[in-house]
C-alpha cells in the first residue's frame, strides 16, 4: 500500500493542530513518516496525553496517606492495607465507544480496567460502575441502556469477577452521550507488585495475549472529539472484547509476576502498541527496537501504521528478564495464548519501529508521553453566564403540593431514586464468594480471603450539583463517597476519579473543570483521601448540548474487622430511629424540584467539610462499639426517601417505621431537602443510653425520629404507605419503563 504524503493537511485530519505538527517536525528535525504521524496523533490525543488537564490534575493531592505509588505512575493506584497487602484500584471511561456500539463499548471498558489491575500483579476481586443515560421514555436511550448493561454483565460474568456496586442516573443532558465509567479493585502482596517499566539493555520485549487486528484503530483519537452524526461511521473504532481470553491472560500474567520473570508489564489499551512501547520506555529512560513482523496478526496485509495503532483487546507488552524467555513462553503456551518476542530494550532512548525490513518510525519515547514531551495547555477560562440565572430561585414562588403522598410516590419511583435491580440482577455479584454487601446498599463490601479485613467501595457524583456549582458540587461528590464508605463501617483510604466534561476549548467548560478540580482537591486533602489516578474524558458533547459536568469519585475504605460491616436496612421491629446531622431545607438542584416542578435551579446544599468529618468520626465510633444496627446516608430525595429505603432495601424482610420528621417551614421542603452530612441510624432499645451518651459528646446534632414497626411506613401521623406498595414502586419502576412497547 502506498502511504499518503505527510503534510499539514494530513496532520489536521489526524486531530493534531498546526502548532503541534510544527513541533513534531522540529523535534524530529524532519517531516514525520506516516507511521510516526499516526503514533504522535494518538499519543498526543486528549485521551492519552491529558494535554488540556494535566496541569490542573497536578494540583490534586497525589501522594500521602497509605499510597504506595504516586498518582498516574502505574497502571492503577496502590494503597497499603497492612499485613503485607495492598489494594489496587482504578476507574476509567468508555463513553464514546458506548455511544456508538453500547455492548462492545461497555464490555471492553470492563476488560480494559481489569487489565490495569492485574498488570499491577493484583488479582481482581470486584468491579463497580457509574452510568449516565438520557430519559428512559426515549427509545434510543433504552437501546443504549440495555446494550451497556448487557456488555458489562457479560464481560464481568464470563471473566469471573463480581460486579458489586455502582450508580445509574438518568437525565436529558446525557441523551446522546451516555457516560460509562468502569471501576475495578484487586488485592496484591506488596512484595509481588509489577511495574509498567522497560529497562535493561538486551531484555526481550514480548507481546502476549490475543492477536492484533484492525479493530479500535484511532479509538483514542475518536474519544478526543465530540459525538456527532458522523460518529456512527466510527464503528470500526470500537474494540471487540473476549472475556474468556482475558481470564486466561489474567492467570498467565499473575504466574509470570509470581515467578519473578519480568522487568515490567503494561496493558495495551488506548493507542495499543504505540502507547505501551513509548510509556514503558520513557519510564525506564530507555528505548526499544521493535520488529512488527513478529506481531501475531489476525488480518492480512496490515501496515505498520495499523499495527501500531490497533486497539485489539486482551493484549499486554512484557519486558522479560534476559534468559527467562523460554519459561515465559512455556507459561503462555500452557494457557493457549500468543507469546512472541517482538523486540529488545536498548539503552539509547529511542523507539525504533521496523516493518518488512524498513524503518517506519524512530522517535524519542519521552517526546510522546504524558509528563514528558507531550503538549501541556492552560486553556482560557470564563465563568458561564447561565450560572447567574439558574442559581436565582425564589422559593416562595414554588407552589406547595396538594398531596404530599403523591409527590413522595412520584419521587420514590423516579428512575434516579428507584432500585437499580433491573441492572444489577444481570450481574453476578456473588462469584468467588467474597461479596459481603452487594449492589443496592450505600457501599459494596468485599471480604479479603484468609483475613478479618474487608474493602468497602463506592462510586458517587451528582452531576446536577456540579452543573449548578462546580466546586461545591464536586466537594459533595467526595463527601458523599466518604459518607457511604463510612456507613458500611470503613475508614476512607483514597479515591480514583473519572472526570467527564464537555469540550475544554470552550472557556466556560474549562472554568467548570478547573473549579471541579479545586473542590476535589480541597475535599480530598481534608479527608486525607489522596487521588491515586483515574481518567479524564473531555468532549462529552452532542450537537445539542454538553452533558452535565460529572466528576465521578470512586472511593475505597478499609474495614479492619469484618464484624463491623454495617448495612442500610432496618433489622427488627421495636428499634429506635435517629437522624444524625441537621436539615436546612435545601432543595436547590434536588430530585424534588426536577420531578415535581421540572426545574434544575437554585443554590445546591452547602457542604462543610469539618461537619462531615465529625459525622464520620461519630458513625465509626458507634459502629466500633456495636451501638447501632444500621446506617444509611441521606442523599437524593431527602429524608423521607431515605427512611422508606431503610424499610425495604431488604425486600425479603421489610421492616416498617413510624416516624415524625421535624418541619421547619414547609413539609415539602423538610421532607425532600437534600441537606448534606446526614445519616439515619437504628438502635436497639437496650443501646439507647449508650447511643445518646456517645452522640451527645460528639459535634454532630441528633434527632429522635421514631421506631421501627410492622408492615407500614408512617410519617407524622398523616402519611401512611404499605410496605408491599413501596416495594412495588421501588423495585418495578425501571423494569416497567424498559418493557415499554
N, C-alpha and C positions, 0 to 999 in steps of 0.2 A: 504494500500500500504506500502510495506517495504521500509523504507528510505535508501538511499545508505550510505555507510560508509564515514564519513567526513575525508579527508586526504589532503595532499598537492596536489596530482594529481587532485582531485575534485575541490580544490580551484583555481588551474591554469585554469581548464576548465571554471570556473566562471569569468575569467578575472582578478583575483587577482594575484599579484606577490608573490614569495616565502617570501620575506620580509614582505609584508602586511599580509600574512597568519600567520607568526610567531608573528607579532604584535597583531593580533586578539587573538591568543591563550594566549599571555602574559596578555593582558588587561582583558580577561575573567577569567584567571587563570585555563583554561581547554580548551579542544577541543570544538569548537562550534558545536551546533546541526545543522542538515541540514537546518532548517528554518533560524537559525541565520546566517549561511553561505550565504544563499540567500539574507538576508537583508543587510549584510555587502557588498556583491558583487554589489548590485545596489546602495547603499548609498555611497560607495567608488568608484563607476564608475566615469569616467571623466564627464559624463553628469550631475551627481548630486553633486559631491564633488568639481569640478573645481580644482582638486589636482595639475594639471600642469599649472594653470593660475592664481589662487587666489593671489599668492604673487605679481605678476605683476599688477593685477587688482587693488590691494590696493594702487598703486601709482597714480591712476587717481583721479581727483577732485571729491570726493564722497559726498560733503556737501556744504553748502553755497548757494548763490543766494536765490531763493524762495523755496528751498526744505523743505518739511515738515517732511520727513523721510530720513534717510541715505540710501545710495545705498545698495541694497540687503537685507535690514532689513525687508521688507514686500513683499507681492506677486507682487506688482508693484510700480513704482515710484509715488510720490505725490508732486505736485507743487502748491503753493498758487497763485491764480489768482485774489485775492481781493474779497471784498464784501461777505466774509464768504464762498467762494467756492474754490475748488481745482480741478486740472486736474490729473487724474491717467492715466498712460500710460506705455507701455512696448512692447518690441519686442522679439520674440523667434524663434528658427529654428525648422523645421521638415524635415530636409534634407534626412536623411537615410530612414525613412519610405516612403517618397515620391519617392525615387529612386526605391523602391520595389513595392509599391502599390500607384501610384500617386494620385488617387481620395481620398481614405481614409487618406492617409498620409497628404495631404494638408488640407482636411476638419477638421481632428482632431487637426491640428496645429492651425486653426482658433478657434475651440472650446476651446482649452486649454488656449489661450491668452485672450479670452473673460472672462473665469472664473477667471483668475488672476485679471482682472479689477473689476468684481462685488463682489469678495470676499473682496475688499477694501471698499465696501459699495457704489461704484460708478456705475451709470447706463452707460453702453457703448453707445457712440454716434457715433463712426466711427471706421472702420478698414482700414488699409493700408497693402501693402505687398511689398516685394523685392524679385524678382525671377531671377534665372540664369539657362540657359539651353545651350546645345550644339548647333551646327549649324542646321538651320531648313531644310537643304536638307537631313538630316538623319531621316529615318522613325521612329526609336525609340525615337529620340528627340521630334518628332511631337506627338507621343503617350504620352510621359511624359508631354509635354506642355499642350496638350488638357486635360489630366486627372487632372493635378494640377489646371488648371484654372476652370474646372468644379467643382472640390471639394471645392475650395474657394468660388465660386459663389453660389453653392447650400447651403452650410452651412450658409454663411452670409445672403443670401436672405431669407432662411427659418427662421433663428433666428430673422431677422428683424432689422439688423443694416446696415447702408450704407457702402459699400466699396468705399472709396472716392479718393484713390490715391495709388501711389507706383511707381515701376520701373521694367522693364524687360530688361535683357541683354542676348545676345547670343554669345557664344564663345566655341571653341572646347575644352577648358580646363574643361568645365562643362558637357561634353558629357555623362559620366557615373554617374556623381554625381551632379545632379541638386541641386540648393540651393532654399529652400522655407522658407522664413522668414516672419512671420506674426506679424503685429503690431495692437494694439487696444488702444483706447482712451476712457476715461469715465469722467463724471463730478460728484462731490460729495460735499455735505456740509461739511465743515471742522469739524463741531461738530457731524458728523454722520459717521465717518470712522470706519472701523473694522480692527483688528489686527490678525495676524497668531500666536496666543499665547495660551498656555494651563497653567492655574494656578488655585489655589483654591481647596484644598483637598475636595474630595467628589463631585465636579462638574461633572455632567454626560457628557460622550463623545458619540456623536451621529454620525452615518453615514447617509447621506441624499442623495437623488437623485436616480440614476439608481441602479440596482442590479449588482452584481460582477460576471464576467465570466472569462474565461481563455485568453481573448484577451489582447495582449500587454505584456504578461509575458516576462520579460527581455528586454523590449523596451529600457530602459535606458542603459543597457549593450550593446545592438545592436548599439545604437547611439554612442558608445565609441570604435568602431573598424572600420577599413577601409572597403569600399564596395568591394566585390569580387564576384566570380561566386557562392559562397555559399549563398550569400545574398538572392537569390530567395527563398531559403529554410527557410528564416527568416520571411516569410509572416505572420505567426501567431504572430510575434512581433508587427505587425502594428495594432493599435487600430481601432475600428469602432465607428463612431460618430453618434449622433442622435440630430440634432439641435432643433427639437420640444421639446424634453425632456429638453434640455438646456434652452430654453425660459421659461419653467415652473420653472426650477431651479433658474433662474435669479429673477423672481418675488417673489418666496418664500424666497430666500436669502435676498433680499432687505427689505422684510417685517419683518423678524426676527431681522435684524440690526436696522431698524427704530424703532421697539418696544423695543429695548434695552434688548433683551432676552438672549444675548450671551456674553461670555468672549472672544472667539476667533473663527476664521474660516479659513480653508485653502483648496484650491483646491487639488484634487487628480490627479496629472498629472504623471510625470515620477516617477516610483517606488511606485505609489499607496499608500496603507495604510502604508507601511514601511516609506515613506517619510513624510507624514503628521503627523503621530504619533510622530516620532522622532524629527522632526524640531519644532513642536509646543511645545513639552515637553522641549526640550533644551532651547528654547527661554524663557520659563516661569520658568526655573530652577526647573522643577518638573518632575514627572513621570506619567505613566498611567498603569492601569490594564485593559487589553483588552481581551474580550472573543469572539473569531472568530465564535463561534456557533451562535451568534446573527447577523452576517453579512448576509443581504439578497443576496442569490446566484441565478444565472440563469442556473447553470450547476451542475450536480450531482457529488458527491464524490470528491469535491475539497479538496486538502490538505491545511494545514496551510501555507506551502511554497507558493502554488499557490495563495491563498487568499491574502497573504501579498505582493506578487509581481505583482499581476494583475494590469494592467493599463486601465481597463474598464473606459469608459468616463462618463462625466456628474455626477460625484460624489464629495461630499465635506465631510470634517471632521469638526464637530462643537462641541466646548466646550460650554455647555449651563449653565446658572446660575441655581444653585440648586433651585428647586421649580418652574422653568419655563418650565419644560419638556413637560407638557401636552399642554401648549399653542403653543410651537414649533411644537409638533406633529400635533396639530389641523391645523396649517398653512400648513404644508407639505401634510397632508391628503387632504386639500382643493385643492391643486394643483396636487393631484393624484401622489405623489412621495413617495418613501420609506423614512422612518424616524425611525431609530432604535437605542436604547441605546446599545452600544457595550462595554462600559467600564466606568471607572471613573478616574479622575485625582487624583494622590497621591502626598504627599509631598516628598516621597522617590524618588530621581532622578534615577528611574529605569523603563525601558519599559518592562512590563511583558505581554507575549502573550500566551493565553491558547486556546486549541482546544480539544474538546472531553475529557474534564477533565484532560488534560495533559499539563504541562508547556512546550511550544515549544520554547520559547525564553525569555531570561532575560538579557537585555543589558542596560548599562547606555546610555541614548539618546545622551549625549554630545559626546560620542565616535564615533557617526555615522555621525555627521553633519559638513558641511562646516563652517569654523570658530571655530569648536570645535576640536574633536579628529581625524577627517578625515585627511589623509596624505596631506602634502604640499611639493611640489617638485620644485626645481630650476633645470631646465634641461640645458644640455650643449648647448652652442651657437657657431655658426660658420657662418661667412658671406658666402653666396652662391657664388661659383665660377662663375656661369652664369652671375652674375651682371657685372663682369669685361668686358665680351664680349658684352652683349646686350645693354649696355649704350654707346658703341662706335658706332657712326653713322656719316659718312661723308656726310653732307647734300648736298655737291656739286656733289656727285655721284648719287643723286636721280634724275632721268630724269624728265624734265618738261613735263607735259601732252600736247598732241597735241590739245586737245579740252577741255577747262575748263567746258563748259556746260555739256558735257557728264560725266565728273568726278563728278560735283555737283549733277547731277541727280542720279548717282550711289550711292553717299553718302546719299543723301536726302531720298532715298527709301530703304537704308540698314535697316535690322530689328532693329538694335540698335538705329537708329535715327527716323525711321518712326513711325507714330502714333500707339499706342497700343490699338486702338479702338476695334480690334478683341477680346482683353482681356476684357476691361472694359465695353463693351456693354453687356457682360454676367452678370455683377454685377448690382444689384440695388443700385445705388449711391444716390438716392433721398428719400428712405424710411425715415420716421419720419420728412421729410420736413425741415430739418435744414441745408442741404448742400447748401452753398453759392457758392463755387467754387469746382467742382468735378474733376474727373480724366482728365489728359491731360494738366494741367497747371503746373506752377512751383511748387506750393504747394496747397494742398487742404485747404479749409476754411469751418469751421462748426460753425454756429451760436449757441450761448448759449441762450436757451429759456428765455424769460422774462427779457433780459438784452440788453445792447448795445454792449456787448463783443462778440468776436469770437475767435476760436482757429485755427491757421494755423499749418499744419503738413506736413512733407515730409520724404521720405527715400532716402538716397544717398550713392553711392560709385562707384568709377571707379576702378574695380579690376586690370585692366591693369596698371594703375598708381602705385598701391600698389605693384604689381609684379616687376615693374621697380625700384621703390624707396619706400620701405615700410613706412618709417617715413614721408616723404613729401607727399606721395600719401594719407596717412590717414589724414594728416592735410588738404589736399584739400577736402577730403570727408566731414570733419566737416565744412570747409569754404563754400563749395557749398550748404550744407544743410542750413546753416545760411543765405546764399545769397538768396536761394529760398524762405525761410520764409519771409525775409525782402522784397523781390519783391512783396509779397502778401499784404504788409502793416503791418506786425507783428514784434514785438520785440522778438528775440530768448530768450527762457527761460531755456531749459535744453535738454539733449539728453538721449536716451536709445540706446544700441548698440547690434548688433548681429555679433559676431566675427567668421567668417567662415574660417578655416585654415586646413592645412593638419595634418600630424602625428607629435605631439610635441616631440616625442622621436628622431626625426631626427634633428640634431643640426642646419642645415640650416633653417628648418622650424621654430624652436623655436627662432632663431635670428630674422627672419622676423616678428614673432608675437611680440617679445619684442620691436622691432623698431616701429611697428604699434602703440603699446600702448604708447610709448614715444611721437609719433606725435599727437595722440589723446589727451593725457594729456595736451600737450603744447597748442594746439588749443582751447580746452575747457576752460582752465584757462584764456586764452586771451579774449575769447568772453563771459566769465562769464556764461557758459552753463554747469553746473555740470552734471556728469553722474549719472543717477538715478538707474542704474542697467541694466540688459539685459541678454545676453546669450552668452556662448562660445560653439562653435561647432567645435571640432577637428575631425581628421580622415576623412576629406573630400577628399579622395583619392581613385582612382581605381588602378588596377594593372599597368595601363599605366602611370599615372601621377597624381599629385595633382591639385586641382582647383587653379585658381589664388587666392592669399590671398585676402579675401573680407570682410573687417570690415565695415559692413553696419551701417550707422548712421540714427537713427530715431530721428527727432527733432520736438519739438513743440514751438510755439510762441504765444504771446497774441496780439490781436487787441482790443484796448480799445473802439474804436468807429467803428461800422460796416460800417459807411460811408467811411472809409478809405481803405476798401478792394480794392485791385488793381489786375488786371489780365494782361496776357501777350500779348493779341492780339491788333493789331491796331484797333481803333474805327471808325475813319471817314477819308474821303479823305481831303487833304489840310493840314494835321497836319505835324509838323516838327519832324524829326527823329534824335536823338542824340545817340552817343556812349559814355558811361561813362567808364573810365579806359583806359588802354594802351595795345597795342599789341606789342609783341616781336617776332613774327613769330616763335612760339614754336610748333613744330609738333611731338616731341618725344612721342611715345605711343598714337598717335592720331588715330581717326577714318579714317582720310585721308590715313595715312600710311598703315593701316590694309586693307582698302577696295581697294585702288589703287595699292599698292605695296606689299600687303600680308605680311607685316612685323610688329612685335611689338618690337620696338627698340628705343634707344635714351634716352636723358635726358628728363624727364617729365617737364611740365611747372613749373616755380618757383612759390612759394606762399609766399607772405609777409603778415603776419597777420595784421600789422598796416595799410597797404594799403587796405586790405579787410575791416577792421573795419571802415576806413574813408569812403569807398564806402557805407557801410550800413548806417552810420550816414547821408550821403547826401541823399540817397534814401528815408529814413524815413522822413527827413525834407521836401523833395519835395512832398511826399505823404500827409503828415500832412497839408501842406499849399495849397494842391489841385492844384499843378502846373503841374503835369504830368498825362497823361491819361492811360498809360500802362508802364509796366516794365517787361523785360524778360532777364534772365541771359544767358550768352554765355557759353556753355559747349562743349560737344562732337559735332564735326562737324565744329565748328568755327562760325565766324560772318555771313557768307553768309547763312549758315543753319539756324541760329537764326533769321535772318531777314525774311527769307522765312516762318518760323514758325509763326512769328508775323502776316504775311499776311493771313494765312489760318487756324490758330488754331480755330477760329470761322468759321467753313466751311459753316455755314448758311449765314454769312455776311462777306465774304472775302474782304480784303482791300489791294490794290496793293501798291507798293513802287518804287520810282525812287531814287536810291542812288549812291553815289560814295564812295567806300571803299578805303582808302589810301593804296598804295602798297609800302612796304619798299624795298624789294629786288626782290621777285618773287610773281606773282599773286597767284599761288597755295599755297605758304606759308602764305601769308597775308589773303587769303580768308578762309583757313581751319585751321589756327593756333588756338590752344586751350589755349592761354594765359588766366590766371585766373583774377579774380576781375574785370570782365567787364559785363556791363548791357546795353541793348538797351532800351531807353525810347522814348515815343512820347509825343509831347507838342502841344497844340493848339496855333495858331499864336499869339493870344492876350496875351498868357503867356510867349512868347519868352523872353521878357526883364526880367521878374521875374525869369525865369529859369536860364538864363545866369548870373544874379546877384548872385543868391544863389550858383550856381555851381562854379563861379569864386572865391568865398570866401572859398570854400572847398579845401581839399588837393587832390581831385580827378580830373585828367585832363578830358576834354570832347571834343568831335569832332562832328561837324555838318555833318550828312551823306546825308540828302536829305529830300524828302517829301513823304507822302502817296498819292497814286493815285488810278486810277480805273483799275481793271482787269489785270494789267501787273506787274510783278516783274522785274525791270530793274536794272542792275548792271554796273556801269562805262561806260554807253552808248554802251556797247559791247555785253552784255549777257542779253537776254530777255526771260521770261518764262510766258506763260499764266497761270492765277491762276487756271483755271479748270484742266490744265495739272498737276500742282503741287499738287492739291487736290487728283487727281487720284494716283499719285506716292506715296504720303504720307499716304493716308488712305486705299489703297488697297494692299500694299506690303505684309503684314503679312498674310492677309486672302487668297491671291493668293497662297502663299507658303504652307499654311495649307490645301489647296484644291488639292495639287499635288496628282495625282493618285486616 
